């Protein structure tokens, strides 16, 4: 049914801040927490997650209209607000 989909997560892009984030976050975790093992999921999830273009396509293929899309924290985090424009169940 019609509804709003909001998505906030680490994005995957090719900008310089994104690349810096990937290089510095393991270093910062090791400094502040002294053990990177519990936080490896954070780093790995960014590597394995779909790109912005793929998310855009997934939303439009499933009859969602992207109402707002923002890149936050120098492009490291994405905010999507979308609306389901048809009475349809998602397909992945």
Secondary structure as a PSIPRED ss2 file (coil, helix, strand):
# PSIPRED VFORMAT (PSIPRED V4.0)

   1 X C   1.000  0.000  0.000
   2 X C   1.000  0.000  0.000
   3 X C   1.000  0.000  0.000
   4 X E   0.000  0.000  1.000
   5 X E   0.000  0.000  1.000
   6 X E   0.000  0.000  1.000
   7 X E   0.000  0.000  1.000
   8 X E   0.000  0.000  1.000
   9 X E   0.000  0.000  1.000
  10 X E   0.000  0.000  1.000
  11 X C   1.000  0.000  0.000
  12 X C   1.000  0.000  0.000
  13 X C   1.000  0.000  0.000
  14 X C   1.000  0.000  0.000
  15 X C   1.000  0.000  0.000
  16 X H   0.000  1.000  0.000
  17 X H   0.000  1.000  0.000
  18 X H   0.000  1.000  0.000
  19 X H   0.000  1.000  0.000
  20 X H   0.000  1.000  0.000
  21 X H   0.000  1.000  0.000
  22 X H   0.000  1.000  0.000
  23 X H   0.000  1.000  0.000
  24 X H   0.000  1.000  0.000
  25 X H   0.000  1.000  0.000
  26 X H   0.000  1.000  0.000
  27 X H   0.000  1.000  0.000
  28 X H   0.000  1.000  0.000
  29 X H   0.000  1.000  0.000
  30 X H   0.000  1.000  0.000
  31 X H   0.000  1.000  0.000
  32 X H   0.000  1.000  0.000
  33 X H   0.000  1.000  0.000
  34 X C   1.000  0.000  0.000
  35 X C   1.000  0.000  0.000
  36 X C   1.000  0.000  0.000
  37 X H   0.000  1.000  0.000
  38 X H   0.000  1.000  0.000
  39 X H   0.000  1.000  0.000
  40 X H   0.000  1.000  0.000
  41 X H   0.000  1.000  0.000
  42 X H   0.000  1.000  0.000
  43 X H   0.000  1.000  0.000
  44 X H   0.000  1.000  0.000
  45 X H   0.000  1.000  0.000
  46 X H   0.000  1.000  0.000
  47 X H   0.000  1.000  0.000
  48 X H   0.000  1.000  0.000
  49 X C   1.000  0.000  0.000
  50 X C   1.000  0.000  0.000
  51 X C   1.000  0.000  0.000
  52 X H   0.000  1.000  0.000
  53 X H   0.000  1.000  0.000
  54 X H   0.000  1.000  0.000
  55 X H   0.000  1.000  0.000
  56 X H   0.000  1.000  0.000
  57 X H   0.000  1.000  0.000
  58 X H   0.000  1.000  0.000
  59 X H   0.000  1.000  0.000
  60 X H   0.000  1.000  0.000
  61 X H   0.000  1.000  0.000
  62 X C   1.000  0.000  0.000
  63 X C   1.000  0.000  0.000
  64 X E   0.000  0.000  1.000
  65 X E   0.000  0.000  1.000
  66 X E   0.000  0.000  1.000
  67 X E   0.000  0.000  1.000
  68 X E   0.000  0.000  1.000
  69 X E   0.000  0.000  1.000
  70 X E   0.000  0.000  1.000
  71 X E   0.000  0.000  1.000
  72 X E   0.000  0.000  1.000
  73 X C   1.000  0.000  0.000
  74 X C   1.000  0.000  0.000
  75 X C   1.000  0.000  0.000
  76 X C   1.000  0.000  0.000
  77 X E   0.000  0.000  1.000
  78 X E   0.000  0.000  1.000
  79 X E   0.000  0.000  1.000
  80 X E   0.000  0.000  1.000
  81 X E   0.000  0.000  1.000
  82 X E   0.000  0.000  1.000
  83 X E   0.000  0.000  1.000
  84 X E   0.000  0.000  1.000
  85 X C   1.000  0.000  0.000
  86 X C   1.000  0.000  0.000
  87 X C   1.000  0.000  0.000
  88 X C   1.000  0.000  0.000
  89 X C   1.000  0.000  0.000
  90 X C   1.000  0.000  0.000
  91 X C   1.000  0.000  0.000
  92 X C   1.000  0.000  0.000
